[in-house]
Amino acid sequence: MTENTTDMNPSTVAARGGWSADFTTRTSSPPVYMTTAFDIESLEQLDAVTGGHEKGYIYTRDGNPNHEAFANDVAMLEGAESGVVTASGMGALTAVLMAMLKSGDHVVAARVLYGRTGQLLNHLASSFGIKVSYFDIDDPDALRACLTSGTRLCIVESISNPLLEVADLPAIVGALAGIPLLVDSTFATPCLLRPIDHGATLVWHSVSKYLNGHGDVMAGIVVGPSNLVRKIRAMSSLYGVNANPFESWLASRGLRTLPLRMQRVCETALDVARFLRSFPQVARVAYPGLDDHPHFERAARLLPHGCGGMLAFDLRGGRSAVDSLFRSLAHTIPFSPTLADARTTVSYPSGTSHKFMSADERLACGIGDGLVRLSIGLEAPTDLKRELGTAISRMKHVE
């Protein structure tokens, strides 16, 4: 407020308060723009801002400096032109699908996906007339056979959830022959793989995971060519799946340590994966950095800086064995239905991320009742191995 407030009623002073005088020194840390809207000085300025002739914002659902700062940073890391941040990873996918598809269009998607991704695609198929086909990422010919004149989009994960399959992005792009490819690269992050470098059109992340990395943000992001991102941003606003400023600010803060965190979890995950193979209670360990993983050579080619902090392992004894393990780990490595926190956590795909699939559908994707997903955090590897080893050794004998 610049006017003299001496003669104003206290209610007016209170209602218009909260402002400090303008200053010229720059903040050392980016500020949070916790505002619903931005004040406009004139209709001329309104026209200039909405027309793109003057830098400014109107309404936070349509844009906010914290949204823009985070989206620009992720776009730069991914080698993309621009990006848009949303309320969740699923919000990002929703905005993409609404921007790119209409009833009657066809989508092809990897057979193994995050369960909610498949659930959303099946919902669009049953309720809105979107046609969906699924293919094995190891079979480019099967992908080609799925394509039709109405195919508008292909969706894959760079590293799949939960079995850590590595998509051969160059081969998939070649098979698509120009059809846009959307890659969920949540598990890889741009520190390990940049899908756009391999021909992908759009890259999508659950920001709640590695990009933020501290288990306290719910957000998503998609980056790609500016002309397409502009349409996706419009759908984000229209459908109300935009992010809020504070979570965008938190995500930006987390992003500053992303390379350090990814280096650490890659090293620890490989160490722990090798350690878990030594237990008779463990039927298999899925980690692309292990030489017995079916995509080991592909991972070495596409993920030269590491295979990430996620791994999965099957326990002999199924659900009861998983329950026994989780109870033993409850006070050290907790069961949490998310991933990529600073702390290590375990999860149960059959009961969380993929519970919306039938048992037969899960088995077809290699997800059995004994599968455990392990999200490696920033703890010392020696402590994690001791805690896991003790808990596994305490499990009841299983055949």
Helices and strands as residue ranges (DSSP letters): H 10-15, H 43-50, H 65-78, E 82-86, H 89-100, E 106-110, H 115-128, E 131-135, H 140-146, E 151-157, H 169-176, E 181-184, H 189-192, G 195-198, E 202-206, E 220-224, H 226-238, H 245-255, H 258-276, E 282-286, H 296-302, E 310-315, H 318-329, E 345-347, G 349-351, H 359-364, E 371-375, H 381-394
